[in-house]
């Protein structure tokens, strides 16, 4: 009996030594990866303060596979899919000549860091809620003749989801090509029978980076947060709205879901199709390089815009860099709406610098959120925003899920990316950078309506909150780079 007890004790000591040696190894490895100091310190604190939970959390979410081969594979063998870009490149100088000097610098930045072509043969429509968005998407799908491409973080099998699914099945039956990419984590509730139903109806559907053992830890942290619809290469949609009933009906707990989406006709639809084609090759190994997927469409307007993508496959944090540059270049105002605000140090500094320099900086945040820790972390930034003169509001009518920036009545940035570490550094995201006075002013009118449904936070009331609230927010902020 004593022998067994001794073996047990020795084994326990060995396991403990191995475990803590592993913790030390992970901490050293994290430092040597030269991540941002904020993220490195956050992970070290997690590993030290929560040894067991932190270890598991790191294995699932902390490993940096950004440059690993499974991400690098997200390229097309046949670069002919980008053939339409050749003619677009020749137009860039002509289009850029219409822009102010500081905007030309932003355009050049996005060209260099993400190959985001600038186009001016575009008509756009701002869609300010789920009902408008789904009505417009359904109308476009009903008129489709050749192909329908969808890429979403969430497709719910609920009323609106089922309505669109049934319509897609009908179009597939009519001979229209239907392809769908769904993020495996965002749409985790969709099980095998759903995929079998789609495929039996003639719909090609894949989940993005499926999360299964034993390779789960290499994929769960990199999610496809994009929302893209392309119909016949003529009409495209992008923005912040997933396919789910809550975007139309709201919810009992959070109220209405306030969000913004974009309908596009013209050359920018080819940019959406290029991003979809790249993602499609990654999940299916099928090349979509035929000219039919990139038709030449004459739009009814001449809006100038760039479609910017970013993700773990990018050499640069493209969307974050574009947002940073746009804020720094602002002369009059910067208006922001975002559901999650956990910015990188650079973006936070840009906002505070702009406000201290006399730019009217405003930001609308949710008063209540579907992500409790993220909400607490978001609130931890409010004090320094207020001290810098950033007018900060809580949206009280429901949950604001809109991701919009409006700058100087000219630059508008709209898409899937939140203002947080995950969107800027880890998720596959997409944003439209629009250079158009009419569009900016239209978005500004809606923004003013959102302000009316919000309350302004004063510095005195924020400073006078309980210490417990402040402590919870400060603790949650440590996890901001990890969420």
Buried (B, 14 or more C-beta within 10 A) or exposed (E): EEEEEEEEEEEEEEEEEEEEEBBEEBBEEBBEEEBBEBBBBBBBBBBEEEEEEBBEBBBBBBBBBBEEEBBEEBEBEEEEBBEBBEEBEEBBEEBBEEBEEBBBBBBBBBBEBBBBBBBBBBBBBBBBBBEBBBEBBBEBBEEBEBBBBBBBBBBBBBEBBEEBBEBBBBBBEEEBBBBBBBBBBBBEEBEEEBBEBBEEBBBBBBBBBEBEEEEEBBBBBBBBBBBBBBBBBBBBBBBBBBBBBBBBBBEEEBBBBBBBBBBBBBBBBBBBBBBBBBBBBBBBEEBBBEEEBBBEBEBEBBBBBBBBBBBBBBEBBBBBBBBBBBBBBBBEBBBBBBBBBBBBEBBBBBBBBBBEEEBBBBBBBBBBBBEEBBBBBBBBBBBEBBBBBBBBBBBEBBBBBBBBBBBBBBBBBBBBBBBBBBBBBBBBBBBBBBBBEEBBEBBBEBBEEBBEBBEEBEBEEBEEEEEEEBEBBEBBBBBBBBB
